Amino acid sequence: MKKSRIVQDLACFTIILTLLSLLVPGCSLAAINSYDHGNGSQNQYMHEDTLVSYNETDNVGESSSSESDVKQEQKNLSTENRSEVSEYKQERKQFEDELQFHKQEYNEAKENFLKIRDRIRAKELDSNSEEAVNATKSYLNSSINYMIAHLSNVESNMEYSNGNETNEKVTVIDEKIRLLEVEKLNVANASSQRELLVVVRSVRGIWNDAEKISLSSAGQTVSEKIGEFLEKSESLSERLGVEIKDLKETGIDTSELEIKLASYISYIKSAQEKKVMADSLYSGENVTREDMRTANNYLRQSLNDISKANKLLREIFVKLKNYETEENGTKARN
């Protein structure tokens, strides 16, 4: 074999490895998965504490004196949604298991691919030998399977979230999955590293578009949910303000409650500002993946503010309940 041919084939093989490292959901999936599982996807955003807070604000009565009614409404809501949530959890588990399977498959194929590359570099193996080409095919196929598993996961989250334009977003993800399936056929038909390199470049383009769509769609869905919460929080803070004022007029020292409510309002305002910053990036023209990550980070900050606001809200409810108990006790003694 001529030296130039060896150098060209080795360069081609190295390019495949480099491109695949960008394709594979390693870092990219970690970023996108911050909306769907609890460790790190759309669902990390929608963590349990935040979901609980939605239910609380959905069911808050006109005053804390209706807390028993609130709890009953929450119980009813829980009963109505229990079946749906259970079904969703089972589906999530299936997707997570499948994702982990393809991740392991990818890691094994990559390890074998690297060994083959080292042998080619040592001139122990022809890059276009059957063994080398098959190793590349296996690596590329496992990468595509991993991507498809991830996109199916994202698609499931979209459908469950039932956000704005869900059907349109799901259709786009379906198209990306279909294109990746076509590329698997191209992998099967390839007979050389050069032909496989063409597939790699095509898959890379599909994945980059899909990743942007995944980040954007998941982020926008979370932003919608944050918006719903913030709307309820505004009216809630007004009702709490009225109740605290009424307590103050009866001679009760409400300074602690006033401080907590002011902090609650401040966190809600900060959360709203972060949401606006995220939305401005999502709606921009020629949005990059980095823009999406920045927007998603704003949403994380927004949810962090909401989490702190929820903690204060619970403390306010407890305090108001104590006042109510004391008042009822006084009336009973009289």
C-alpha positions in Angstrom: 0.0 0.0 0.0 1.3 3.4 -0.9 2.2 5.7 2.0 -0.1 8.5 0.7 -3.0 6.0 0.7 -2.3 5.0 4.3 -2.2 8.6 5.4 -5.4 9.5 3.5 -7.3 6.5 4.9 -6.0 7.2 8.4 -7.0 10.8 8.1 -10.5 9.8 6.9 -10.8 7.4 9.9 -9.7 10.0 12.3 -12.2 12.5 10.9 -15.0 9.9 11.4 -14.0 9.6 15.1 -13.9 13.4 15.6 -17.2 13.9 13.9 -18.8 11.1 15.9 -17.6 12.6 19.1 -19.7 15.6 18.3 -22.6 13.6 17.1 -23.0 11.2 20.0 -25.3 12.3 22.8 -22.5 12.3 25.3 -22.4 15.9 26.3 -25.3 16.9 24.1 -27.6 14.4 25.6 -26.5 15.4 29.1 -27.5 19.0 28.3 -30.8 18.1 26.7 -31.7 15.5 29.4 -31.9 18.4 31.9 -35.9 18.5 30.7 -36.7 15.0 31.1 -35.3 12.8 33.9 -34.9 13.9 37.4 -31.1 13.9 37.1 -30.5 16.2 34.5 -34.1 17.0 31.1 -37.2 18.8 30.9 -38.1 16.9 34.0 -35.3 18.2 36.0 -36.9 21.5 35.4 -40.3 20.2 36.4 -39.0 18.6 39.6 -41.5 17.4 42.2 -41.3 20.4 44.4 -42.3 22.7 41.6 -45.1 20.4 40.5 -46.4 20.4 44.1 -46.3 24.2 44.1 -48.5 24.3 41.0 -51.1 22.1 42.7 -51.0 24.3 45.8 -51.6 27.5 44.0 -54.2 25.9 41.8 -56.2 25.1 44.9 -55.5 28.0 47.3 -58.8 29.3 48.7 -59.7 32.9 49.3 -57.9 32.7 52.7 -55.9 30.3 54.8 -59.0 29.5 56.7 -60.0 27.3 53.8 -56.9 25.1 54.0 -59.0 22.0 54.7 -60.8 22.7 51.4 -57.5 23.2 49.7 -56.3 19.8 50.9 -59.5 18.1 49.7 -59.2 19.7 46.3 -55.6 18.6 46.1 -56.7 15.1 47.0 -59.4 15.1 44.3 -56.9 16.4 41.8 -54.4 13.7 42.8 -57.1 11.0 42.4 -58.1 12.2 39.0 -54.5 12.3 37.8 -53.2 9.2 39.5 -53.8 6.9 36.6 -52.3 9.2 34.1 -49.2 9.9 36.2 -48.7 6.2 36.8 -49.0 5.4 33.1 -46.5 8.2 32.4 -44.0 6.9 35.0 -44.1 3.4 33.4 -43.5 4.9 30.0 -40.6 7.0 31.4 -39.1 4.0 32.9 -39.2 2.1 29.6 -37.6 5.0 27.8 -34.9 5.3 30.4 -34.1 1.6 30.2 -33.9 1.8 26.5 -31.7 4.8 26.6 -29.3 3.1 29.0 -29.2 0.0 26.8 -28.2 2.1 23.8 -25.7 4.1 25.8 -24.0 0.9 26.8 -24.1 -0.4 23.3 -22.6 2.8 22.0 -19.8 2.7 24.6 -18.9 -0.8 23.7 -18.9 0.0 20.0 -16.7 3.1 20.5 -14.2 1.1 22.6 -13.8 -1.4 19.8 -13.7 1.4 17.2 -10.7 3.0 19.1 -8.9 -0.3 19.2 -9.3 -0.7 15.5 -8.1 2.9 14.9 -4.9 2.2 17.0 -4.2 -0.9 14.9 -4.6 1.1 11.7 -2.2 3.7 13.0 0.3 1.0 13.8 -0.1 -0.2 10.2 -1.4 -3.6 11.4 -4.7 -3.3 9.6 -6.0 -1.8 6.4 -8.6 0.9 7.2 -10.9 -0.5 4.4 -10.6 -4.1 5.6 -13.8 -5.8 6.5 -12.9 -5.8 10.2 -12.2 -2.0 10.2 -15.3 -1.1 8.1 -17.6 -3.3 10.3 -16.2 -1.7 13.4 -17.0 1.8 12.0 -20.5 0.6 11.0 -21.1 -0.8 14.4 -20.0 2.5 16.0 -22.1 4.6 13.7 -25.2 2.4 14.1 -24.9 2.4 17.9 -24.6 6.2 17.8 -27.7 6.6 15.6 -29.7 4.2 17.9 -28.6 6.3 20.9 -29.8 9.4 19.2 -33.1 7.9 18.2 -33.7 6.7 21.7 -33.1 10.1 23.0 -35.4 11.8 20.5 -38.1 9.3 21.3 -37.7 10.2 24.9 -38.0 14.0 24.1 -41.0 13.3 22.0 -42.7 11.5 24.9 -42.1 14.4 27.2 -43.6 16.8 24.6 -46.7 14.8 24.3 -47.2 14.5 28.0 -46.6 18.2 28.6 -49.3 19.1 26.1 -47.7 22.5 25.6 -48.4 25.0 22.8 -47.8 23.7 19.3 -47.1 20.2 20.7 -48.3 18.4 17.6 -46.1 20.5 15.3 -43.0 19.9 17.5 -43.7 16.1 17.7 -44.0 16.0 13.9 -40.6 17.7 13.5 -39.0 15.2 15.9 -40.7 12.3 14.0 -39.1 13.6 10.8 -35.6 13.7 12.4 -36.1 10.1 13.6 -37.2 9.0 10.2 -34.1 10.7 8.6 -31.8 8.9 11.1 -33.5 5.6 10.2 -32.7 6.3 6.5 -29.0 6.9 7.5 -28.9 3.4 9.1 -29.7 2.0 5.7 -26.9 4.0 4.2 -24.6 2.6 6.8 -25.6 -0.9 5.9 -24.9 -0.2 2.2 -21.5 1.5 2.7 -18.4 -0.5 1.8 -15.6 1.9 2.7 -14.6 4.4 5.3 -15.1 7.2 2.8 -18.7 6.2 2.2 -19.2 6.0 5.9 -17.8 9.5 6.3 -20.5 10.8 4.0 -23.1 9.2 6.3 -21.4 10.7 9.4 -21.6 14.2 8.0 -25.2 13.7 7.1 -26.1 12.3 10.6 -24.2 15.2 12.2 -26.4 17.7 10.4 -29.6 15.9 11.4 -28.5 15.6 15.0 -27.5 19.2 15.3 -30.9 20.3 14.0 -32.7 17.8 16.3 -30.7 18.9 19.3 -31.6 22.5 18.8 -35.3 21.5 18.4 -35.1 19.4 21.5 -33.6 22.1 23.6 -35.9 24.7 22.3 -39.1 22.7 22.6 -38.4 21.4 26.0 -37.4 24.9 27.2 -40.5 26.5 25.7 -42.7 24.0 27.4 -41.1 24.6 30.7 -41.4 28.3 30.2 -45.1 27.9 29.5 -45.5 26.1 32.8 -43.5 28.7 34.7 -45.8 31.4 33.1 -48.9 29.6 34.4 -47.4 29.4 37.9 -46.4 33.1 37.9 -49.9 34.2 36.8 -51.4 32.4 39.8 -48.7 33.6 42.1 -49.5 37.3 41.4 -53.2 36.9 42.4 -52.1 34.7 45.3 -49.8 37.4 46.7 -52.5 39.9 46.5 -54.9 37.7 48.5 -52.3 37.0 51.1 -51.6 40.7 51.3 -55.2 41.4 52.1 -55.4 38.7 54.7 -52.2 39.9 56.4 -53.6 43.4 56.4 -56.8 42.2 58.1 -54.8 40.4 60.7 -52.8 43.5 61.4 -56.0 45.6 61.9 -57.0 43.1 64.7 -53.9 44.1 66.6 -51.8 41.1 65.6 -48.0 41.7 65.0 -47.7 40.7 61.3 -44.2 42.0 60.7 -42.8 38.5 60.2 -45.5 37.7 57.7 -45.0 41.0 55.9 -41.3 40.3 55.5 -41.9 36.8 54.2 -44.5 38.0 51.7 -42.2 40.8 50.5 -39.5 38.2 49.9 -42.0 35.9 48.2 -43.0 38.7 45.8 -39.3 39.5 45.2 -38.5 35.9 44.2 -41.6 35.7 41.9 -40.5 38.9 40.2 -37.0 37.6 39.8 -38.4 34.4 38.3 -40.5 36.4 35.9 -37.4 38.4 34.7 -35.4 35.2 34.1 -38.3 33.7 32.1 -38.5 36.8 29.9 -34.8 36.6 29.2 -35.1 33.0 28.3 -38.1 33.6 26.0 -36.3 36.4 24.2 -33.6 33.9 23.2 -36.1 31.2 22.2 -37.9 33.6 19.9 -34.8 35.1 18.3 -33.7 34.6 14.7 -30.8 32.2 13.8 -30.8 30.8 17.3 -27.7 28.7 18.1 -27.4 25.7 20.4 -25.4 27.9 22.8 -28.4 30.3 22.8 -30.6 27.4 23.8 -28.3 26.4 26.6 -28.2 30.0 27.9 -32.0 30.2 27.7 -32.3 26.9 29.6 -30.0 28.2 32.2 -32.2 31.2 32.7 -35.1 28.8 33.2 -33.1 26.9 35.8 -32.5 30.1 37.7 -36.2 31.0 37.4 -37.2 27.7 38.8 -34.7 28.1 41.6 -36.4 31.4 42.5 -39.8 29.7 42.4 -38.5 27.0 44.7 -37.4 29.6 47.2 -40.7 31.4 46.8 -42.6 28.1 47.5 -40.7 27.6 50.7 -41.7 31.0 51.9 -45.3 30.3 50.8 -45.5 27.2 52.9 -44.1 29.1 55.9 -46.7 31.8 55.4 -49.5 29.2 55.3 -48.2 27.6 58.5 -48.1 31.0 60.2 -51.6 31.9 59.1 -52.9 28.5 60.2 -51.4 29.1 63.7 -53.2 32.4 63.9 -56.4 30.8 62.9 -56.0 28.1 65.5 -55.3 30.6 68.2 -58.3 32.7 67.2 -60.6 29.7 67.2 -59.3 28.7 70.6 -60.0 32.1 72.0 -63.5 32.1 70.6 -64.1 28.7 72.1 -63.0 29.9 75.6 -65.2 32.9 75.4 
